[in-house]
Amino acid sequence: MHGVGQVTAFSERHDAVAARPIAELLACPAAIGNLLNASAECIEFEAGDVIFHQNDICQGIYVVVAGQLLRKAARIDARLTLGSARAGEVVELAAMLGDLRHTYTLLAQTKGTIMRLPKESLVRAFQAYAPLRMQLLEELAREVSRAYAVCCAMRLAGVRRRNASSAIA
């Protein structure tokens, strides 16, 4: 696998990020958004690059600016594809709000850019604006719910296919 590409200051980021300020993205006051903006880093990546590895120490949360990424995890004796991440998605809330270890590997499928909000800045933001932690926990719950719904839909589609093929036989 390749390594992650160039890291640039947030002020040098792509226009796609500028169109959606951090304060709006995270639903926090402008002052907290400004605190996070000051430390945000944009990371450019190429197809095949690994943004982070499962079980590594989490360095913050990430916002996909451009490109497409794939979430992959190793569980017991299996390797799982957990789904994709696209522009506008916030990823790795579970690690940042949990034990600070990445819960999956994030792999670039296409060229793109991801923004990292460093954990030190997030901790300061949580101290300055306590509701932010709860808002991020709520977003994590929505993410888990969406993933569960997709899993159920895929499982139901598989059952329908098996029933259709057994009815033909």
ZIMOJO-V834483 format. One record per residue. N is the residue number from 0. PHI is phi in whole degrees, 0 to 359 (* if undefined). PSI is psi as a letter, one per 30 degrees, with the letter a starting at -180 (none if undefined). OMEGA is omega in whole degrees, 0 to 359 (* if undefined). Layout:
BEGIN
n=N phi=PHI psi=PSI omega=OMEGA
n=N phi=PHI psi=PSI omega=OMEGA
END
This chain:
BEGIN
n=0 phi=* psi=l omega=179
n=1 phi=272 psi=l omega=175
n=2 phi=266 psi=l omega=179
n=3 phi=288 psi=k omega=183
n=4 phi=280 psi=a omega=187
n=5 phi=295 psi=k omega=175
n=6 phi=256 psi=k omega=179
n=7 phi=235 psi=l omega=177
n=8 phi=295 psi=l omega=183
n=9 phi=299 psi=e omega=180
n=10 phi=296 psi=f omega=179
n=11 phi=260 psi=g omega=186
n=12 phi=288 psi=l omega=178
n=13 phi=286 psi=l omega=179
n=14 phi=298 psi=f omega=180
n=15 phi=299 psi=e omega=178
n=16 phi=284 psi=e omega=182
n=17 phi=299 psi=f omega=181
n=18 phi=291 psi=f omega=181
n=19 phi=226 psi=j omega=183
n=20 phi=299 psi=l omega=180
n=21 phi=303 psi=e omega=181
n=22 phi=303 psi=e omega=178
n=23 phi=288 psi=e omega=182
n=24 phi=300 psi=e omega=182
n=25 phi=263 psi=g omega=180
n=26 phi=52 psi=h omega=179
n=27 phi=230 psi=l omega=179
n=28 phi=301 psi=l omega=181
n=29 phi=304 psi=e omega=181
n=30 phi=298 psi=e omega=179
n=31 phi=289 psi=e omega=176
n=32 phi=301 psi=e omega=179
n=33 phi=296 psi=e omega=176
n=34 phi=301 psi=e omega=180
n=35 phi=288 psi=e omega=178
n=36 phi=303 psi=e omega=184
n=37 phi=297 psi=f omega=183
n=38 phi=252 psi=f omega=183
n=39 phi=296 psi=k omega=179
n=40 phi=236 psi=k omega=173
n=41 phi=260 psi=k omega=182
n=42 phi=241 psi=k omega=177
n=43 phi=272 psi=k omega=181
n=44 phi=221 psi=l omega=177
n=45 phi=248 psi=l omega=176
n=46 phi=306 psi=k omega=180
n=47 phi=96 psi=f omega=178
n=48 phi=292 psi=k omega=173
n=49 phi=260 psi=k omega=180
n=50 phi=284 psi=e omega=173
n=51 phi=204 psi=l omega=182
n=52 phi=255 psi=k omega=174
n=53 phi=305 psi=k omega=179
n=54 phi=76 psi=f omega=173
n=55 phi=291 psi=l omega=178
n=56 phi=292 psi=k omega=180
n=57 phi=289 psi=k omega=180
n=58 phi=261 psi=g omega=181
n=59 phi=147 psi=a omega=173
n=60 phi=258 psi=l omega=186
n=61 phi=235 psi=k omega=175
n=62 phi=239 psi=k omega=179
n=63 phi=285 psi=k omega=180
n=64 phi=267 psi=e omega=181
n=65 phi=207 psi=l omega=179
n=66 phi=101 psi=l omega=179
n=67 phi=230 psi=k omega=181
n=68 phi=235 psi=l omega=181
n=69 phi=236 psi=k omega=176
n=70 phi=268 psi=k omega=179
n=71 phi=230 psi=k omega=180
n=72 phi=221 psi=k omega=173
n=73 phi=255 psi=k omega=179
n=74 phi=230 psi=k omega=181
n=75 phi=41 psi=c omega=181
n=76 phi=249 psi=g omega=184
n=77 phi=227 psi=l omega=172
n=78 phi=250 psi=k omega=185
n=79 phi=243 psi=k omega=169
n=80 phi=262 psi=j omega=185
n=81 phi=271 psi=f omega=181
n=82 phi=135 psi=a omega=184
n=83 phi=255 psi=l omega=174
n=84 phi=230 psi=k omega=183
n=85 phi=236 psi=l omega=181
n=86 phi=310 psi=k omega=178
n=87 phi=95 psi=f omega=181
n=88 phi=278 psi=k omega=173
n=89 phi=264 psi=k omega=182
n=90 phi=239 psi=l omega=178
n=91 phi=70 psi=h omega=172
n=92 phi=298 psi=e omega=183
n=93 phi=301 psi=e omega=180
n=94 phi=292 psi=e omega=183
n=95 phi=293 psi=e omega=183
n=96 phi=268 psi=f omega=182
n=97 phi=250 psi=b omega=186
n=98 phi=270 psi=g omega=177
n=99 phi=65 psi=g omega=173
n=100 phi=242 psi=k omega=180
n=101 phi=298 psi=k omega=183
n=102 phi=270 psi=f omega=178
n=103 phi=202 psi=l omega=174
n=104 phi=262 psi=k omega=178
n=105 phi=252 psi=j omega=187
n=106 phi=242 psi=k omega=179
n=107 phi=283 psi=k omega=174
n=108 phi=267 psi=f omega=179
n=109 phi=226 psi=l omega=173
n=110 phi=292 psi=k omega=178
n=111 phi=179 psi=a omega=182
n=112 phi=220 psi=k omega=175
n=113 phi=230 psi=k omega=179
n=114 phi=256 psi=k omega=177
n=115 phi=252 psi=k omega=172
n=116 phi=258 psi=j omega=186
n=117 phi=301 psi=k omega=184
n=118 phi=299 psi=e omega=180
n=119 phi=299 psi=e omega=179
n=120 phi=290 psi=e omega=177
n=121 phi=295 psi=e omega=178
n=122 phi=299 psi=e omega=177
n=123 phi=297 psi=e omega=179
n=124 phi=295 psi=e omega=177
n=125 phi=298 psi=e omega=180
n=126 phi=291 psi=e omega=181
n=127 phi=281 psi=f omega=183
n=128 phi=216 psi=i omega=186
n=129 phi=306 psi=e omega=181
n=130 phi=299 psi=f omega=181
n=131 phi=300 psi=e omega=179
n=132 phi=299 psi=e omega=180
n=133 phi=294 psi=e omega=178
n=134 phi=297 psi=e omega=179
n=135 phi=289 psi=e omega=175
n=136 phi=297 psi=e omega=177
n=137 phi=296 psi=e omega=178
n=138 phi=295 psi=e omega=177
n=139 phi=298 psi=e omega=178
n=140 phi=297 psi=e omega=177
n=141 phi=296 psi=e omega=179
n=142 phi=298 psi=e omega=179
n=143 phi=296 psi=e omega=180
n=144 phi=297 psi=e omega=178
n=145 phi=297 psi=e omega=180
n=146 phi=296 psi=e omega=179
n=147 phi=295 psi=e omega=179
n=148 phi=298 psi=e omega=178
n=149 phi=296 psi=e omega=180
n=150 phi=299 psi=e omega=179
n=151 phi=296 psi=e omega=180
n=152 phi=295 psi=e omega=179
n=153 phi=293 psi=e omega=179
n=154 phi=295 psi=e omega=179
n=155 phi=296 psi=e omega=178
n=156 phi=297 psi=e omega=178
n=157 phi=295 psi=e omega=178
n=158 phi=295 psi=e omega=179
n=159 phi=298 psi=e omega=179
n=160 phi=296 psi=e omega=179
n=161 phi=295 psi=e omega=179
n=162 phi=294 psi=e omega=180
n=163 phi=294 psi=e omega=181
n=164 phi=287 psi=e omega=178
n=165 phi=284 psi=f omega=177
n=166 phi=288 psi=f omega=179
n=167 phi=286 psi=e omega=185
n=168 phi=290 psi=none omega=*
END
